[in-house]
Amino acid sequence: MSEILSAAELARFNRHIILPQVGLEGQENLKLARVLCIGTGGLGSPISLYLSAAGVGVIGLVDFDVVDDSNLQRQIVHSTADIGRPKVESARDTLLGINPHLKVTLHGDGIRRDNVREIVSQYDLVVDGTDNFPTRYLINDACVLEDKPLIYASIFQFEGQATVFNFGEGDKRGPCYRCLYPEPPPPGLVPSCAEGGVLGVLPGVIGVIQATEAVKIILGQGTTLSGRLLLYDAMAMTFREVKLRRDPACPACGDKPSIGDVVEYEQFCGLPPTETQTEEKALADDDITPAQLKAMMEADPDLYVLDVREPHEIAICAIAGTLKIPLGELALRFAEVPKNQPVVVHCKMGGRSAQAVEFLQGKGYDNVKNLAGGILRWIDDVDGSLQKY
């Protein structure tokens, strides 16, 4: 008998316990483990589902968002009945339905500079299911400062990657996120999944890899992905590896670290701060709002509005009267854009159109503006008859 596992748990996890690499002691270690899952979306869904099913004792869930119907194509911890509910509450109920012996701790306000270290310190390891660069750097630095292993992954369209950061002792300590990405990409260069799309089953593959690494670390078995970046291509159905090494000069985990606390990550990633700014201050110099664009179109019915989305996106919804040049073709077709009249560029959410504006300005255009928030914000603010996607 076990003093940690009940008779019901011994029966539930029998298929684990008979594995020599797990055994009774390993299953007890899983029950004693505390894992922080940051994000309950595409990656967080399979991560949390499989960790709960595996018998992890405490799972912390971090997410400030609510369930939207556009999530359900891939975020399998939620259901149609959960639309509008806080994601952490929806996920908690699903996880407890899988494993009633689990304890779930909710962090529904998300993580910020002022709470991340206190939250991370409560757990044995952290699994990152987030989708933006400021949060990834925030999580990484907190894990380095609190000496917690970090299981990282990212996904986009049909590809994913995963590794383990900040794991090991002494000379065998693996790299951290900053060793792989010392500097973030320029804002808008890497589209989000909302902008570029993602195959619904892709986060299932990558999230299960993350959950596997978490279980291995808890059990102290196998070889982790520390020092190896696993790259997955769903269309080719291939896996390959890239070797990673800890950077001795890394400001977070290097031999002489210069980061003594978490910092301002929006500023580091070239983004405007989000805590106290007004909407107007959030706009870049070349941005305009949908309301401003509407006024410009009413004043000038021939206003040149350029849509740089792909044809399959335009087939879903489009602003009437816009000209269409996909961003990938703009370098060859930019001469079609006039220089002698105002031009407003838009895409789905504002990222690709910002790149288009920057490109045109580099070609001598001083008459171009970017529609902040793209056509999705146009639908919210101006024309709700259009179909969102």
C-alpha positions in Angstrom: 0.0 0.0 0.0 1.0 3.6 -0.5 0.7 6.4 2.0 0.4 8.9 -0.8 -1.9 7.2 -3.3 -5.4 6.0 -2.4 -6.7 2.6 -3.4 -8.7 4.3 -6.1 -5.6 6.0 -7.5 -3.6 2.8 -7.4 -6.3 1.2 -9.6 -6.6 4.3 -11.9 -2.8 4.5 -12.5 -2.1 0.8 -12.7 -0.9 1.0 -16.3 1.7 3.5 -15.1 2.7 1.6 -12.0 3.5 -1.6 -13.8 6.1 0.2 -16.0 9.5 -0.3 -14.4 10.5 3.3 -15.3 7.5 4.6 -13.3 6.6 2.1 -10.6 4.9 3.0 -7.3 7.5 5.6 -6.4 7.2 7.3 -9.8 3.5 7.5 -9.5 3.8 9.0 -6.0 6.2 11.5 -7.4 3.7 12.5 -10.0 1.1 12.9 -7.2 3.5 15.2 -5.2 4.4 17.3 -8.3 3.2 20.8 -8.8 3.2 22.0 -12.4 2.4 25.5 -13.7 0.7 25.5 -17.1 0.8 29.0 -18.5 -2.0 29.3 -21.1 -5.1 27.1 -21.5 -5.3 27.5 -25.3 -4.0 25.4 -28.2 -0.9 24.1 -26.4 -2.3 24.4 -22.8 -5.2 22.1 -23.6 -3.2 18.9 -24.4 -0.6 19.8 -21.8 -3.1 20.1 -19.0 -5.3 17.2 -20.1 -2.5 14.7 -20.3 -0.8 15.9 -17.1 -4.1 15.6 -15.2 -4.7 12.1 -16.7 -1.1 11.1 -15.8 -1.7 11.8 -12.1 0.1 15.1 -11.5 -1.1 16.2 -8.1 -1.3 20.0 -8.5 -1.7 21.9 -11.7 -1.7 25.7 -11.8 -3.6 27.3 -14.7 -2.7 30.8 -15.9 -5.0 32.6 -18.4 -7.0 35.8 -18.3 -9.0 35.1 -21.5 -12.5 33.8 -22.0 -13.6 31.0 -24.3 -14.5 32.1 -27.8 -16.0 30.0 -30.6 -12.8 30.5 -32.7 -10.8 28.7 -30.0 -12.7 25.4 -30.4 -11.0 24.3 -33.6 -7.9 23.4 -31.5 -8.4 24.2 -27.8 -9.9 20.9 -26.8 -10.0 21.5 -23.0 -13.0 23.7 -23.7 -16.4 23.0 -25.3 -19.2 24.9 -27.0 -21.0 25.1 -23.7 -18.1 27.0 -22.3 -18.2 30.0 -24.7 -18.0 33.2 -22.7 -16.6 31.5 -19.6 -13.2 32.2 -18.2 -10.8 29.7 -19.7 -9.2 28.8 -16.4 -12.6 27.8 -15.0 -13.6 25.9 -18.1 -10.3 24.0 -18.1 -10.5 23.3 -14.4 -13.9 21.6 -14.8 -12.6 19.5 -17.7 -9.5 18.4 -15.8 -11.4 17.5 -12.7 -13.7 15.4 -14.8 -10.7 13.5 -16.0 -9.0 13.1 -12.6 -11.0 14.0 -9.5 -7.9 13.4 -7.3 -6.3 16.5 -8.9 -5.9 19.9 -7.2 -6.3 22.8 -9.6 -5.1 26.3 -8.7 -6.4 29.1 -10.8 -4.5 32.3 -11.8 -7.2 34.0 -13.7 -5.6 37.4 -13.7 -2.7 36.2 -15.8 1.0 36.8 -15.1 2.7 40.2 -15.0 5.9 41.6 -13.8 4.5 42.1 -10.3 3.3 38.6 -9.7 5.2 36.2 -12.0 8.0 35.3 -9.6 5.7 34.7 -6.7 3.5 32.4 -8.9 6.4 30.5 -10.5 8.0 30.0 -7.1 5.1 27.8 -5.9 5.7 25.1 -8.6 8.3 22.5 -9.4 8.3 23.2 -13.1 6.7 25.5 -15.7 5.1 24.6 -19.0 4.8 27.5 -21.5 1.7 27.5 -23.7 1.8 31.2 -24.6 1.9 32.8 -28.0 3.7 36.2 -27.7 7.3 37.3 -27.2 7.0 39.6 -24.2 5.3 36.8 -22.1 7.9 34.2 -23.2 10.8 36.4 -22.1 8.9 37.2 -18.8 8.4 33.5 -18.1 12.0 32.6 -19.0 13.6 35.2 -16.8 11.3 34.3 -13.9 12.1 30.6 -14.2 15.9 31.4 -14.3 15.6 33.6 -11.3 13.5 31.1 -9.4 15.5 28.1 -10.6 12.6 26.2 -12.3 12.8 24.1 -15.4 10.8 25.6 -18.3 9.2 23.4 -21.0 8.8 25.6 -24.1 7.0 25.3 -27.4 5.6 27.4 -30.2 3.4 26.7 -33.2 2.5 28.4 -36.4 0.4 27.2 -39.3 1.8 23.7 -39.9 5.0 23.8 -37.9 6.0 23.6 -34.3 9.0 23.5 -32.1 9.7 22.4 -28.5 12.6 22.2 -26.1 13.4 22.3 -22.3 15.1 25.4 -20.9 16.9 26.0 -17.6 17.3 22.3 -16.8 20.2 20.5 -15.2 22.9 21.1 -12.6 26.2 22.8 -12.7 28.1 22.4 -16.0 25.2 20.3 -17.3 22.7 23.1 -17.0 21.0 23.6 -20.3 20.3 26.9 -22.1 17.5 29.3 -21.5 15.1 31.1 -23.9 17.5 34.0 -24.2 20.3 31.7 -25.3 18.1 30.7 -28.3 16.6 34.2 -28.9 18.9 36.9 -27.5 16.8 39.5 -29.2 13.1 39.5 -30.2 12.1 39.9 -33.8 10.9 43.4 -34.9 7.2 43.9 -33.9 4.8 42.6 -36.6 7.5 40.5 -38.4 6.2 37.2 -37.0 2.5 36.8 -37.4 0.4 35.3 -34.6 -1.7 32.2 -35.1 -4.7 34.6 -35.2 -3.1 36.4 -38.1 -1.5 33.5 -40.0 -3.6 30.5 -38.9 -2.8 27.2 -37.4 -3.7 23.6 -38.2 -6.1 22.5 -35.5 -4.3 19.2 -34.7 -0.8 20.8 -34.6 -0.9 22.0 -31.0 -2.1 18.5 -30.0 1.2 17.0 -31.3 3.4 19.7 -29.8 1.5 20.0 -26.5 1.7 16.2 -25.9 5.5 16.5 -26.4 5.6 19.2 -23.7 3.5 17.0 -21.4 5.8 14.1 -22.1 8.9 16.2 -21.1 7.1 17.3 -17.9 6.4 13.7 -16.9 10.0 12.6 -17.7 11.4 15.4 -15.6 9.1 14.6 -12.6 10.1 10.9 -12.9 13.8 11.6 -13.4 13.7 9.2 -16.4 14.8 9.4 -20.0 16.7 12.1 -21.9 15.0 15.5 -22.0 15.0 18.0 -24.9 17.4 20.2 -22.9 20.0 21.4 -25.4 17.9 20.2 -28.3 15.3 22.1 -30.2 12.8 19.7 -31.8 11.3 20.9 -35.0 8.1 19.4 -36.4 6.6 19.8 -39.9 3.1 18.5 -40.1 2.8 18.7 -43.9 6.0 16.7 -44.5 5.4 14.7 -41.3 9.0 15.1 -40.3 10.9 15.7 -37.1 14.4 17.1 -36.9 16.7 18.5 -34.2 18.9 21.6 -33.8 21.5 21.5 -31.1 21.4 24.3 -28.5 24.1 25.4 -26.1 24.0 27.7 -23.1 25.5 31.1 -23.9 28.1 32.0 -21.3 27.4 35.6 -22.0 23.6 35.3 -21.7 22.3 38.1 -19.5 19.8 35.7 -17.7 21.6 32.4 -17.3 25.2 33.2 -18.3 28.4 33.1 -16.2 27.9 36.7 -15.2 24.1 37.3 -15.4 23.1 41.0 -15.5 19.3 40.4 -15.1 18.6 40.4 -11.4 14.8 40.8 -11.7 12.1 40.7 -14.4 12.1 43.8 -16.6 9.8 45.7 -18.9 9.2 43.2 -21.7 6.9 45.2 -24.0 9.6 47.8 -24.2 12.3 45.1 -24.8 10.2 43.7 -27.6 9.6 47.1 -29.2 6.0 47.2 -28.2 4.1 50.0 -26.5 3.4 49.5 -22.7 0.0 48.1 -22.0 -0.8 49.1 -18.4 -1.6 52.8 -18.4 -1.7 54.0 -22.0 -4.8 55.3 -23.7 -6.1 54.0 -27.0 -4.8 57.0 -28.9 -1.3 56.7 -27.4 -1.3 53.0 -28.4 -1.4 54.0 -32.0 1.9 54.1 -33.9 2.7 57.3 -35.9 1.5 55.7 -39.1 -1.7 54.1 -37.7 -5.3 55.2 -38.1 -8.4 53.9 -36.4 -11.4 52.3 -38.3 -13.5 55.4 -37.4 -10.8 57.6 -39.0 -10.7 55.5 -42.1 -14.5 55.6 -42.3 -14.5 59.4 -42.2 -11.7 59.5 -44.9 -13.7 57.2 -47.2 -16.9 59.3 -46.7 -14.9 62.4 -47.6 -13.2 60.8 -50.6 -15.1 57.9 -52.2 -12.0 57.2 -54.4 -9.7 56.8 -51.4 -7.0 54.2 -52.2 -7.5 51.4 -49.6 -5.0 48.5 -50.1 -5.8 45.0 -48.7 -2.6 42.9 -48.4 -4.3 39.7 -47.2 -4.4 36.4 -49.1 -7.2 35.6 -51.6 -8.7 32.9 -49.4 -9.0 35.5 -46.6 -10.6 38.1 -48.9 -13.2 35.5 -49.9 -14.4 35.5 -46.3 -14.8 39.2 -45.9 -13.6 42.5 -47.5 -14.1 46.2 -47.2 -16.0 47.4 -50.3 -13.9 49.2 -52.8 -10.5 48.1 -51.6 -7.6 47.2 -53.9 -6.0 43.8 -53.4 -2.3 43.0 -53.5 -1.1 40.2 -51.2 1.8 41.1 -49.1 4.0 38.5 -50.8 3.4 40.1 -54.2 3.9 43.7 -53.0 7.6 43.8 -53.8 6.8 43.1 -57.5 3.6 45.2 -57.7 4.2 48.2 -55.5 4.3 50.5 -58.6 0.5 50.0 -58.8 0.2 52.0 -55.5 -0.1 55.7 -56.2 2.2 58.3 -54.6 0.0 61.3 -55.3 -3.0 60.5 -53.1 -3.5 59.2 -49.5 -3.2 55.4 -49.2 -4.5 53.3 -46.3 -3.2 49.7 -46.0 -5.0 46.9 -44.0 -4.8 43.2 -43.3 -6.5 41.0 -40.8 -5.2 42.4 -37.6 -2.6 45.1 -38.5 0.7 43.2 -38.5 1.1 42.5 -42.2 -0.2 45.9 -43.2 2.4 47.5 -40.9 5.1 45.6 -42.8 3.6 46.8 -46.1 3.6 50.4 -44.9 7.2 50.1 -43.8 8.1 48.6 -47.2 6.3 51.3 -49.2 8.0 54.0 -47.1 11.3 52.5 -48.0 10.3 52.9 -51.6 9.7 56.6 -51.2 6.0 56.6 -50.3 5.2 59.3 -47.7 1.4 59.0 -48.1 0.6 55.7 -46.5 -1.2 54.8 -43.3 -1.9 51.5 -41.5 -5.3 50.5 -40.3 -4.7 49.6 -36.7 -6.4 46.3 -35.8 -7.1 45.5 -39.4 -10.4 44.3 -40.8 -11.3 42.6 -37.5 -11.3 46.0 -35.7 -13.2 47.5 -38.7 -15.9 44.9 -38.2 -16.1 45.6 -34.5 -16.1 49.4 -34.8 -17.7 50.1 -38.2 -19.3 47.2 -40.1 -20.6 44.3 -38.1 -22.3 42.8 -41.1 -19.0 41.4 -42.3 -18.0 37.8 -41.3 -15.1 37.5 -38.8 -12.5 34.7 -39.2 
